[in-house]
Every structure is written in C-alpha cells, then in structure tokens.
Amino acid sequence: MSELLTIGEVSRRSGVAASALRFYEERGLIESERAGSGHRRYRRPVLRRIAFIVFAQHVGLTLEEIGDELAKLPADRAPTRRDWAHLSARWSARIDQRISALQRLQAGPTECIGCGCLSLDRCRLANPGDRAARLGSGPRYWLGDPRPAEPVTG
C-alpha cells in the first residue's frame, strides 16, 4: 500500500471533491507534497484530518475554527488516538454551548425570544414590562441570557 496518495485517491476515499481538497490546502488545513510531475501527493494520515474537517463543518465550525483546532495537532507525525482524544476533550464545553443554542432556536417563536418587541401575545407573560431589554439589545433569551425570576405575589 503506497504511503502517498493522489488527489483522486484522497477524493474517492474521503468523499470530498478534489476542488475542496485544493481549497483546504490553500487555507493551510491539509498539506501535500509535489511529485516530479508537479502533481499533488498526500500522506495517508491526511484522510483523518479531512474526516475531522468534514465533521467539524457539519457541526457548524468555521474553517478558521477548524484550522485553529488542527494547529493543536502535532505537525511532525500522524496524530495518535491520544492526540485526537485530547483535542476532542477541549470541545466538550463548546459542543454543550452549541447544543444549548440549537435548543433555543428549536423553541422558535413559540417561546419569547427576549427581543423586547412585545409583539407576540405570549410576550406579555414571558417578558412583562420588557424585562429582557434590561439585559441588553437583541434577542437576549436566544443568546442565552437567563430569564429573570418571576416576582412572588400573594
């Protein structure tokens, strides 16, 4: 089995178009070597980096964020399982934040978004007196600000 793969082989194996591989390379996310003919040749471990890129994009990371994460991996050798585990452990809080944001988004207009508009009937109940405005501008509750405690009556 050859240590170096052509761009076509990497594309077939990874499911990523050759044009995207060239783009990733331009962005510094992956590296290739040039054969005597000038054609790109990739070391086999690039497949793991590409899998990481595809997954990270799927969960919403930008290419800049992906590059920052990949930069934490060793440049002088193929990453080990321990390297990948160390990288993913740092993601836990970030993933939890994204899950929370998606859950708020999923609630959609059925919940007050804390925009202060008071345009929905429900807002009179969920945001009386425009309490969300005290937290700042924009959709405060969707951004993750806690809702103020209901006043105790009685």
C-alpha positions in Angstrom: 0.0 0.0 0.0 1.5 3.3 -1.1 2.2 5.9 1.6 1.5 8.7 -0.9 -2.0 9.1 -2.4 -3.0 11.1 -5.4 -5.6 13.8 -5.1 -8.1 11.5 -6.9 -7.5 8.7 -4.4 -7.9 11.1 -1.5 -11.1 12.5 -3.0 -12.6 9.0 -3.5 -11.6 7.8 -0.1 -12.7 10.9 1.8 -15.8 11.7 -0.3 -14.5 15.3 -0.7 -14.2 16.8 -4.1 -10.7 17.5 -5.4 -11.5 21.2 -5.7 -12.4 21.2 -2.0 -9.1 19.4 -1.2 -7.2 22.1 -3.1 -9.1 24.8 -1.2 -8.4 23.1 2.2 -4.7 23.1 1.2 -4.8 26.8 0.2 -6.3 27.5 3.7 -3.5 25.5 5.4 -5.8 22.8 6.7 -4.0 20.0 4.9 -0.7 19.6 3.2 0.5 17.8 0.1 3.9 17.1 -1.5 4.6 17.6 -5.2 5.7 14.7 -7.3 8.3 15.3 -10.0 5.4 16.0 -12.4 4.1 18.7 -10.1 1.0 16.6 -9.1 -0.1 16.7 -5.5 0.6 13.6 -3.4 -0.9 13.3 0.1 0.4 11.3 3.0 -2.2 8.7 4.2 -2.8 10.5 7.6 -4.4 13.4 5.7 -7.6 11.2 5.5 -8.1 11.7 9.2 -7.6 15.4 9.0 -10.1 15.6 6.2 -12.6 13.5 8.2 -12.2 15.9 11.1 -12.7 18.9 8.8 -15.9 17.4 7.3 -17.3 16.5 10.7 -16.4 19.9 12.2 -18.0 21.7 9.3 -21.1 19.5 9.8 -21.4 20.7 13.4 -21.1 24.3 12.4 -17.4 25.2 12.9 -15.9 27.8 10.6 -12.8 26.9 8.6 -10.9 29.3 10.8 -12.0 27.5 13.9 -11.2 24.2 12.3 -7.7 25.5 11.4 -7.2 26.6 15.0 -8.0 23.1 16.2 -5.9 21.3 13.6 -3.0 23.6 14.5 -3.0 22.0 18.0 -2.2 18.6 16.5 1.5 17.5 16.0 3.0 18.7 12.7 5.9 16.2 12.8 3.9 13.0 12.9 0.5 11.4 12.4 -1.8 12.2 15.3 -2.4 9.4 17.7 -5.6 8.4 19.3 -4.4 10.2 22.4 -3.9 13.4 20.4 -7.4 13.2 18.9 -8.9 12.5 22.4 -7.0 15.5 23.9 -8.4 17.7 21.1 -12.0 16.4 21.4 -11.9 16.8 25.2 -11.5 20.6 24.8 -14.6 20.6 22.6 -17.0 19.4 25.3 -17.9 22.9 26.6 -18.1 24.2 23.1 -20.4 21.4 22.0 -22.6 22.0 25.0 -22.9 25.7 24.1 -23.9 24.8 20.5 -26.5 22.3 21.7 -28.0 24.9 24.1 -28.1 27.4 21.3 -29.8 24.9 18.9 -32.4 24.0 21.6 -33.2 27.7 22.0 -33.5 28.0 18.2 -35.7 25.0 18.1 -38.1 26.6 20.6 -38.5 29.3 17.9 -41.4 31.7 18.1 -43.4 29.5 20.5 -41.2 31.0 23.2 -40.3 34.6 23.9 -37.0 35.4 22.2 -36.4 38.3 24.6 -36.3 40.8 21.8 -38.3 43.4 23.7 -40.8 43.8 20.9 -43.8 42.7 22.9 -45.5 41.8 19.5 -46.5 38.3 20.4 -49.4 37.7 22.8 -47.1 35.4 24.8 -44.6 38.2 25.4 -46.9 39.8 28.0 -46.5 36.7 30.0 -42.9 35.8 29.3 -41.4 39.3 29.2 -43.8 41.6 31.1 -42.6 45.2 31.3 -40.0 44.3 28.7 -37.6 42.9 31.3 -35.4 41.4 28.6 -34.4 44.9 27.5 -32.6 45.4 30.8 -30.2 42.6 29.7 -29.2 44.4 26.5 -30.2 44.7 22.9 -31.2 41.9 20.6 -32.8 38.5 21.2 -31.5 38.1 24.8 -33.0 34.8 25.6 -32.0 33.2 22.4 -28.4 34.4 23.0 -28.5 32.5 26.3 -29.3 35.2 28.9 -31.3 33.7 31.8 -34.8 34.8 32.2 -35.4 36.9 35.3 -37.2 35.1 38.2 -40.9 35.7 38.3 -41.9 38.1 41.1 -43.5 36.4 44.1 -47.1 37.6 44.6 -49.5 36.9 47.3 
